[in-house]
Amino acid sequence: EEIPAQIRTPQTLSRGWGDDIEWVQTYEEGLARSKHSKKPLMVIHHLEECPYSQALRKAFASSPEIQQMAQEDFIMLNLVHPSSDDNMAPDGHYVPRILFVDPSMTVRADLTGKYGNRMYTYEPEDMSICESN
């Protein structure tokens, strides 16, 4: 009997976003670790087959500065399935979107990208903005 791929392969939680980053498995685990560590939670919503997600993942994974920031300054979670928590979709369930949740469990509505209609969208070229801040 064939073992399903997701069971057979210990698929890293990074899903290509950075294998040296310690990823949490669930939003709930991320919130708990954020609260405990006092580090904000970064939640990346994406889809494997989405070209925009793929481009952002490539830029994110290939930036040493972003990778270091993700390792040191944040609790990291990436999700390929929609969250049932409406706080995770303040302006819709599009991908890719990146939200930040501070240790007090508040989704940071003030940390947004440059698009008014999709506030939590980031593009590959936006990674350089993060690096310079």
N, C-alpha and C positions, 0 to 999 in steps of 0.2 A: 504494500500500500504506500502510495506517494505521500511524503510528509509535506505539508504546505510550506512554501518558501519562507514565509515570515516566522515559522517555528524552526525550520531547519537552519536558516542562516541567522546567526546572532547579529541581525541588522543593527548597525550602530545607530544610536539615537540622533546622530548628527545629520543623517540623510544628505550628506555632502556639504553641509554648512560649516564644517570644521571639526575634524576628528579629535583635536586636542582640547576641545571645549568640553566641559562637563555638562551634559544636557540632562534636564529632568524629564520624566516620562509623561507627567500629567500637569494640567493647570493647577490642580489642588496641591500637588507636591511642590510646584514652583512657588505658589503663594506661601506655603508653610516655610519653605527654605528662605524665601525673601524676608519674611517676618523675623525668622531666627537670625539670619546673617546681617540684617539691616541693609541688604543690597537690593536694588530694584530688579524686578523681573522683566526681561525682554521676551515678548512673545511674537514669533514670526509665523504668520499664517501663509501657507503656500500650497501649491499643487504640483506634483511631480511633472505632469504633462504640460503645464502652463509655461509658454516661452518667456513670459515676464518674470515668473518665479525662477526659472532656470537662469536667466541673465543676472538677476539680483543675487542668487545663490553663488554664482561664479565670482561675481565682484566681491561679495562678502567673504567667501572662502579664500580668495587670493590676496586679500589685504592683510599684511602682517599687523598693522595698527588696529584694524577692526577685530582681528582674531585675539590680539592681546587684551583689548578692551573687554571683549566678550568673556574671556577667561578670568579676568581679574575684577571687573567692576559690576558684573550682572549675574543673576541667576538666569539661565538660558533655557528656553523651550521653543521648539518648532513643531507646528501642527499641520498635518495634511488632511485633517478632517475638520469640519465646522465645529466650533465650540457651541454648546447649548447655552452658554452664559452670554446674555445680551450685552453685558459690559464689554465683551470682547469684540463687539460689532457696533460701536457707537454710531457709525454712519453707513453701515451695510456689511454684507458678508463677501466682499470682493477679495481677490488675492492678486499679488502678494500685499500683505499689510503687516506692519510692525507696530505693536503697541507696547507701552511701558507701564508697568504697575509698580507703584512705590511700596515700600515695606508696610505702610499703613493700609495696604490693600486697595488703594485708590488708583483707578485707571487714569493716567495722566493725559487729560484732554488737551493740555497745552503743548505737548510734545508731538508735533505733527509735521508732515512733509509739506511740499509746496503747492499741493493741489487742493483747491477749496471743495471740489465735489467728492474727492476721495482723500480725506485728510491724512490717512495713515499709509498712503502709498509712497514707496521710495523706489527710485530707479538706480541702476548701476552707477550712473555718474554722481548720484547723491552721496555715495560712500565717501568721496573725497571731502565732502562737507563735514561728515562725522570725524574724519581723521584730523581736520584742521581745528576742530573745537577742543 
